[in-house]
Amino acid sequence: MFNQDILNRFQNEETPFYYYDLNVLQQTLDACTNAANRYNFHVHYAMKANFNPTVISKIRQAGLGADCVSGNEVLKAAEVGFDPSKIVFAGVGKSDKEINQALDLDIFSFNVESLQELGVINSLAGVKGKKAKVAIRINPNVDAHTHHNITTGLEENKFGINQWELNDCADALRQSPNLELIGIHFHIGSQITDLNVFKSLCVKVNELHQWFEERGFNLKVLNVGGGFGVDYHHPDTNTIPDFEGYFKVFDQFLERKPAQEIHFELGRALVAQSGSLISRVLYVKNGIKKNFLILDAGMTELMRPMLYQAYHKIENISKGDVAESNKYDVVGPICESTDCFGKEVELPASERNDLIAIRTAGAYGEVMASGYNLREKVKSVYS
Ligand SMILES: *Cc1c(COP(=O)(O)O)cnc(C)c1O
């Protein structure tokens, strides 16, 4: 990913910054859309993974829809040119203001996460004389087998409507003149690499689909969410996720009627591998038990390692492949002990000013940056 030209360019840039390889992004988008088109599947991009303007404009150009989890994401999606008929809005805590903004835009669907929210959308739509299109986000109680902080489809999680509430939900829908039920929605978690998990999801969706049909609801859309993972350990040799294999599971195991649309909401799988956080070594601190590499990037630029104990591959791109290596705890400058990107990381003997790449940082990286310690807003560089 980092040839000599890129390295020369990096030498002139102030660190830290996000580097986006737009070729990798394009190849990933092509692989995804080609595979989805084969089955006539609709893909929405989960904007929360990365809303860098250059990145989302590429994604819009690829023809994807937008999956939003806040009013500002809905507004941003519309502003950068996503057709409102391809914008969906999920989230457990949509405020009245956010719901009103989305109603004004006539978005494709609200993915509704509680009974009370159904009532609120019904009355707000009524005030505007509109009919809001809704999908019920159901908690399918399917274990995504990922880190517990990124699992969302279990009954202990705050997301979605639980199955024992579905009778009340059906009653509420019948009594809500300003709502049109268009489908059911699921999202069970993130960084899922075991395709069997999606197979279990399909089985659940089939059951619940039938439950609604038996009660006279005609579902136009089955939205199975996102969560497809990427290979954080091998960003160079396993760069593009196996979209073919992923979509094939749904084609095989999801029961659908001819006119029914299958919707996906992919975030991480589309953007993660195209981004790296580039940083410089400020100091090398050798101890008796530990050596520390102190970088000019920290948890204020990339929080995943601290928030989820997430692994990111760390490379010294100034040194390349040299025989001699050391073990370092790679840390940032922030005044928190958790501000550590990796412990006992094997790297070439490193020096002040070496460039360090933290790979697979295109998803849930830049978007989670914060101003803690009054840090500067992180910049981006593209190729
Ligand atoms: C975060 C989120 C997604 C995308 O998840 P990825 O793991 O990035 O694919 C999709 N749908 C909803 C509702 C989400 O909250």
The ligand as an SDF file (V2000), in Angstrom:
LIG
                    3D

 15 15  0  0  0  0  0  0  0  0999 V2000
  -23.6630    0.4330   12.6080 C   0  0  0  0  0  0  0  0  0  0  0  0
  -24.8280   -0.0510   11.8670 C   0  0  0  0  0  0  0  0  0  0  0  0
  -24.6550   -0.7020   10.6430 C   0  0  0  0  0  0  0  0  0  0  0  0
  -23.3100   -0.9880   10.0270 C   0  0  0  0  0  0  0  0  0  0  0  0
  -22.5420   -1.8770   10.7550 O   0  0  0  0  0  0  0  0  0  0  0  0
  -21.1540   -2.4270   10.1450 P   0  0  0  0  0  0  0  0  0  0  0  0
  -20.6860   -3.3880   11.1630 O   0  0  0  0  0  0  0  0  0  0  0  0
  -20.2420   -1.2570   10.0190 O   0  0  0  0  0  0  0  0  0  0  0  0
  -21.4540   -3.0590    8.8390 O   0  0  0  0  0  0  0  0  0  0  0  0
  -25.7910   -1.1000    9.9740 C   0  0  0  0  0  0  0  0  0  0  0  0
  -27.0370   -0.8740   10.4790 N   0  0  0  0  0  0  0  0  0  0  0  0
  -27.2290   -0.2520   11.6490 C   0  0  0  0  0  0  0  0  0  0  0  0
  -28.6020   -0.0320   12.1300 C   0  0  0  0  0  0  0  0  0  0  0  0
  -26.1400    0.1790   12.3840 C   0  0  0  0  0  0  0  0  0  0  0  0
  -26.3350    0.7830   13.5540 O   0  0  0  0  0  0  0  0  0  0  0  0
  1  2  1  0
  2  3  1  0
  2 14  2  0
  3  4  1  0
  3 10  2  0
  4  5  1  0
  5  6  1  0
  6  7  2  0
  6  8  1  0
  6  9  1  0
 10 11  1  0
 11 12  2  0
 12 13  1  0
 12 14  1  0
 14 15  1  0
M  END
$$$$
